[in-house]
């Protein structure tokens, strides 16, 4: 007995310790890393020349003030996983110079050395800006007598060391613009990013030519009423539809193909929006476009869970009482949209709807659809047949001898119900129940394979479905439901 009590106490203490550890905040992680970095940088240095650590970014949790950088904090090749990027002020004979470094697992992996002239350095972004297969660490510093200019430094990071790829001289980087004016954009939708900014009164663009960044003054710009390209990618959306206590749960995994030129930040699924509850992965928000019957998942501003080429993201989903059906999805990359005055916006709503229809990647997945108010067995059989045929055309089901009986059985039942007269009652005195004499496989769950069309790995198997229809009651609509559990095969 005493031993059991002792074990229970130990279990409780372990649970509390685990909970306390889990409750450490992201900011506390940054604070702890900052303390360790400061200690390592100042080891052996006299008090009169201490290094001061400034901006520190936790790449994994995208911590720090989201207003201090561009928002594209990405780690496309996992070479920054578990790392903190820092900026430090290093004392010189006269004044300070800054350096950039990478810290991981209690060690400083790399430092640029104090080569940067400027003030208030900040991490601006981490992304493959140059499209050369390595992540670029991008940071900016204020410059000029009044701090009205900003210099941008870019370090190509291969997991071991960083190399500056921006042109620079002793006074700073040659990528310079007015303070706060830097933006990184894929202007043409070709997957190639450019740096744009204002320099005095001129628009300036810095573009990578494979060796260095070229400077273009007053580059051509899109007209204000123009949408830039948002569909230069290939996306697959796999789905899983299972019965839940409050309806059906629809769970999705979105996969941006390696051949894509653009990342994805907006996924929309045609859905019945009644009694809908949505959820999304970290960094994404759920919206409902009711006038278009679209469930929308979009990247939140300032966070970096954008879906890059070659990456997959799970955690999208919804719960609805509406029934599973083959549904359209639409997806878009970050792109420029027109800016209208508030009093003009209503007149241009159709432009944004057209942008979704004509400037997106479209495909099919599984989503909730509203059931009919009145049940018709013949129409229900037609619907199942339609799902079967669509699934075959989409490659979700395998068309071979072992599956041929499914369509034959459906057609047989359809003919039997056409001859039956129990649909002619008008209304039922009691709940009616009809059993079907065979099983059906319906393609409600599928997973795309890399480099191939969408193929199923799992399908939902209806075990001799039983349809129960209620009689008409005061204030109620007659309706039907399918009973009996489903199983994955």
Secondary structure as UniProt FT lines:
FT   HELIX           2..22
FT   HELIX           26..41
FT   TURN            42..44
FT   HELIX           47..49
FT   STRAND          52..58
FT   TURN            59..62
FT   HELIX           66..68
FT   TURN            76..77
FT   TURN            79..82
FT   STRAND          83..91
FT   STRAND          96..104
FT   TURN            105..106
FT   STRAND          107..111
FT   STRAND          119..127
FT   TURN            129..130
FT   STRAND          135..143
FT   TURN            145..146
FT   STRAND          149..157
FT   STRAND          162..164
FT   STRAND          168..169
FT   TURN            170..171
FT   STRAND          172..173
FT   STRAND          176..178
FT   TURN            179..180
FT   STRAND          183..185
FT   TURN            187..188
FT   STRAND          194..199
FT   TURN            200..201
FT   STRAND          202..208
FT   STRAND          213..217
FT   TURN            224..225
FT   STRAND          235..244
FT   TURN            245..246
FT   STRAND          247..256
FT   TURN            258..259
FT   STRAND          266..270
FT   TURN            274..275
FT   STRAND          277..279
FT   TURN            282..283
FT   STRAND          284..289
FT   HELIX           290..292
FT   STRAND          294..299
FT   TURN            301..302
FT   TURN            309..310
FT   STRAND          312..320
FT   STRAND          323..332
FT   HELIX           342..345
FT   HELIX           346..348
FT   HELIX           349..358
FT   STRAND          361..369
FT   HELIX           377..394
FT   HELIX           401..419
FT   HELIX           422..425
FT   STRAND          432..435
FT   STRAND          440..442
FT   STRAND          446..448
FT   TURN            450..451
FT   STRAND          454..455
FT   STRAND          460..462
FT   STRAND          466..469
FT   TURN            474..475
FT   STRAND          480..483
FT   STRAND          486..488
//
